[in-house]
């Protein structure tokens, strides 16, 4: 079964539940930061859906998969 793409809003809700918070905004990209991790996660807010490969990478980084 293939993983579906997520809307930007769905990804934001998932990462916020995992403890990530909005750090800054640059254009249509929202950059999130976790208080216990050195990584940032960038979510493109433009468009209806984030591509499947990018959605999968973001979810792996936040350990939601």
N, CA, C and O atoms as a DFTB+ gen file, in Angstrom:
260 C
 N C O
     1  1       0.840      -1.187       0.000
     2  2       0.000       0.000       0.000
     3  2       0.884       1.249       0.000
     4  3       1.812       1.369       0.801
     5  1       0.588       2.154      -0.891
     6  2       1.373       3.374      -1.005
     7  2       0.943       4.399       0.026
     8  3      -0.234       4.518       0.369
     9  1       1.920       5.124       0.502
    10  2       1.628       6.198       1.439
    11  2       1.035       7.371       0.655
    12  3       1.464       7.654      -0.464
    13  1       0.078       8.032       1.229
    14  2      -0.539       9.172       0.550
    15  2       0.224      10.448       0.875
    16  3       0.973      10.515       1.850
    17  1       0.019      11.446       0.047
    18  2       0.558      12.757       0.352
    19  2      -0.330      13.424       1.395
    20  3      -1.509      13.088       1.507
    21  1       0.207      14.338       2.138
    22  2      -0.543      15.031       3.181
    23  2      -0.674      16.500       2.811
    24  3       0.162      17.051       2.095
    25  1      -1.723      17.117       3.302
    26  2      -1.842      18.562       3.125
    27  2      -0.873      19.221       4.110
    28  3      -0.528      18.620       5.127
    29  1      -0.437      20.437       3.824
    30  2       0.463      21.121       4.762
    31  2      -0.142      21.228       6.165
    32  3       0.571      21.082       7.159
    33  1      -1.436      21.479       6.250
    34  2      -2.101      21.615       7.552
    35  2      -2.054      20.297       8.339
    36  3      -1.852      20.307       9.554
    37  1      -2.240      19.161       7.647
    38  2      -2.172      17.858       8.318
    39  2      -0.775      17.600       8.875
    40  3      -0.631      17.112       9.996
    41  1       0.263      17.933       8.085
    42  2       1.637      17.745       8.556
    43  2       1.930      18.624       9.766
    44  3       2.582      18.186      10.714
    45  1       1.452      19.852       9.734
    46  2       1.657      20.760      10.872
    47  2       1.005      20.190      12.125
    48  3       1.604      20.220      13.200
    49  1      -0.205      19.676      12.002
    50  2      -0.890      19.101      13.169
    51  2      -0.127      17.906      13.726
    52  3      -0.037      17.744      14.943
    53  1       0.422      17.070      12.851
    54  2       1.170      15.892      13.298
    55  2       2.438      16.308      14.031
    56  3       2.725      15.791      15.111
    57  1       3.206      17.240      13.454
    58  2       4.473      17.586      14.105
    59  2       4.260      18.396      15.377
    60  3       5.073      18.315      16.297
    61  1       3.182      19.176      15.449
    62  2       2.896      19.900      16.695
    63  2       2.578      18.931      17.830
    64  3       2.954      19.172      18.977
    65  1       1.884      17.833      17.513
    66  2       1.590      16.821      18.529
    67  2       2.862      16.140      19.028
    68  3       2.898      15.631      20.148
    69  1       3.907      16.130      18.194
    70  2       5.184      15.516      18.562
    71  2       6.111      16.491      19.279
    72  3       7.245      16.135      19.600
    73  1       5.645      17.722      19.538
    74  2       6.434      18.674      20.321
    75  2       7.172      19.734      19.524
    76  3       7.911      20.526      20.108
    77  1       7.001      19.776      18.225
    78  2       7.664      20.772      17.394
    79  2       6.870      22.073      17.432
    80  3       5.644      22.050      17.542
    81  1       7.560      23.204      17.342
    82  2       6.880      24.497      17.346
    83  2       7.423      25.372      16.216
    84  3       8.561      25.210      15.776
    85  1       6.595      26.291      15.764
    86  2       6.965      27.176      14.663
    87  2       8.090      28.098      15.108
    88  3       7.957      28.827      16.091
    89  1       9.191      28.061      14.380
    90  2      10.350      28.874      14.694
    91  2      10.337      30.174      13.902
    92  3      10.538      31.259      14.448
    93  1      10.095      30.037      12.594
    94  2      10.064      31.228      11.741
    95  2       9.369      30.883      10.426
    96  3       9.101      29.717      10.134
    97  1       9.084      31.915       9.644
    98  2       8.435      31.755       8.347
    99  2       9.267      32.510       7.323
   100  3       9.651      33.660       7.538
   101  1       9.538      31.845       6.206
   102  2      10.253      32.502       5.116
   103  2       9.462      32.257       3.842
   104  3       9.532      31.178       3.255
   105  1       8.716      33.255       3.423
   106  2       7.848      33.101       2.262
   107  2       6.724      32.130       2.571
   108  3       5.985      32.311       3.538
   109  1       6.596      31.086       1.739
   110  2       5.541      30.098       1.963
   111  2       6.068      28.880       2.720
   112  3       5.372      27.869       2.813
   113  1       7.272      28.958       3.257
   114  2       7.863      27.843       3.997
   115  2       7.852      28.133       5.498
   116  3       8.370      29.156       5.947
   117  1       7.263      27.233       6.254
   118  2       7.242      27.350       7.704
   119  2       8.313      26.424       8.268
   120  3       8.367      25.243       7.927
   121  1       9.163      26.968       9.133
   122  2      10.275      26.212       9.696
   123  2       9.964      25.930      11.157
   124  3       9.719      26.840      11.950
   125  1       9.980      24.638      11.492
   126  2       9.651      24.185      12.843
   127  2      10.895      23.680      13.538
   128  3      11.807      23.155      12.898
   129  1      10.929      23.843      14.862
   130  2      12.066      23.455      15.674
   131  2      11.561      22.682      16.886
   132  3      10.490      22.971      17.420
   133  1      12.354      21.691      17.317
   134  2      12.010      20.902      18.502
   135  2      12.947      21.330      19.624
   136  3      14.135      21.538      19.378
   137  1      12.447      21.467      20.842
   138  2      13.307      21.940      21.938
   139  2      14.443      20.976      22.283
   140  3      15.459      21.409      22.828
   141  1      14.301      19.688      21.982
   142  2      15.328      18.710      22.347
   143  2      16.163      18.220      21.174
   144  3      17.008      17.341      21.345
   145  1      15.942      18.770      19.990
   146  2      16.675      18.321      18.801
   147  2      17.301      19.518      18.099
   148  3      16.794      20.637      18.172
   149  1      18.416      19.260      17.415
   150  2      19.117      20.327      16.706
   151  2      18.603      20.535      15.287
   152  3      19.006      21.488      14.619
   153  1      17.714      19.655      14.817
   154  2      17.220      19.744      13.455
   155  2      16.050      20.709      13.342
   156  3      15.322      20.957      14.303
   157  1      15.895      21.244      12.138
   158  2      14.723      22.030      11.777
   159  2      13.961      21.257      10.721
   160  3      14.553      20.485       9.967
   161  1      12.670      21.453      10.658
   162  2      11.850      20.843       9.626
   163  2      11.134      21.964       8.888
   164  3      10.508      22.832       9.497
   165  1      11.238      21.929       7.571
   166  2      10.615      22.941       6.736
   167  2       9.417      22.336       6.022
   168  3       9.532      21.302       5.365
   169  1       8.277      22.980       6.153
   170  2       7.063      22.517       5.488
   171  2       6.617      23.588       4.501
   172  3       6.348      24.724       4.894
   173  1       6.537      23.227       3.208
   174  2       6.034      24.190       2.234
   175  2       4.514      24.318       2.379
   176  3       3.799      23.322       2.275
   177  1       4.028      25.508       2.613
   178  2       2.602      25.724       2.865
   179  2       1.828      26.046       1.595
   180  3       0.607      26.194       1.643
   181  1       2.505      26.156       0.472
   182  2       1.863      26.480      -0.790
   183  2       1.307      25.205      -1.420
   184  3       1.984      24.177      -1.448
   185  1       0.111      25.269      -1.911
   186  2      -0.482      24.134      -2.596
   187  2      -1.397      23.325      -1.694
   188  3      -1.452      23.529      -0.481
   189  1      -2.113      22.402      -2.319
   190  2      -3.087      21.590      -1.594
   191  2      -2.452      20.392      -0.917
   192  3      -2.926      19.948       0.128
   193  1      -1.368      19.854      -1.507
   194  2      -0.788      18.630      -0.992
   195  2       0.729      18.663      -1.101
   196  3       1.284      19.134      -2.094
   197  1       1.397      18.152      -0.059
   198  2       2.845      17.976      -0.079
   199  2       3.089      16.617      -0.735
   200  3       2.376      15.657      -0.442
   201  1       4.074      16.522      -1.608
   202  2       4.315      15.281      -2.346
   203  2       4.567      14.105      -1.402
   204  3       4.993      14.293      -0.262
   205  1       4.304      12.911      -1.880
   206  2       4.492      11.703      -1.058
   207  2       5.919      11.553      -0.552
   208  3       6.109      11.297       0.638
   209  1       6.944      11.703      -1.413
   210  2       8.311      11.539      -0.900
   211  2       8.671      12.557       0.180
   212  3       9.323      12.210       1.165
   213  1       8.251      13.804       0.004
   214  2       8.547      14.829       1.006
   215  2       7.757      14.587       2.285
   216  3       8.291      14.767       3.380
   217  1       6.501      14.182       2.168
   218  2       5.696      13.860       3.352
   219  2       6.347      12.734       4.146
   220  3       6.427      12.792       5.373
   221  1       6.809      11.715       3.438
   222  2       7.443      10.570       4.092
   223  2       8.719      10.994       4.816
   224  3       8.966      10.559       5.940
   225  1       9.530      11.841       4.180
   226  2      10.776      12.302       4.801
   227  2      10.489      13.132       6.051
   228  3      11.160      12.976       7.072
   229  1       9.498      14.008       5.970
   230  2       9.149      14.843       7.124
   231  2       8.671      13.966       8.277
   232  3       9.083      14.171       9.419
   233  1       7.814      13.000       7.996
   234  2       7.293      12.132       9.052
   235  2       8.376      11.250       9.658
   236  3       8.330      10.955      10.853
   237  1       9.348      10.823       8.858
   238  2      10.472      10.058       9.400
   239  2      11.311      10.920      10.338
   240  3      11.759      10.453      11.385
   241  1      11.521      12.173       9.960
   242  2      12.325      13.076      10.789
   243  2      11.675      13.340      12.133
   244  3      12.376      13.497      13.133
   245  1      10.347      13.391      12.182
   246  2       9.668      13.632      13.455
   247  2       9.308      12.329      14.149
   248  3       8.658      12.326      15.195
   249  1       9.738      11.220      13.554
   250  2       9.526       9.882      14.122
   251  2       8.042       9.563      14.267
   252  3       7.617       8.965      15.256
   253  1       7.261       9.970      13.270
   254  2       5.828       9.685      13.280
   255  2       5.492       8.433      12.459
   256  3       4.344       7.988      12.461
   257  1       6.475       7.862      11.762
   258  2       6.230       6.642      10.983
   259  2       6.741       5.433      11.728
   260  3       6.627       4.311      11.235
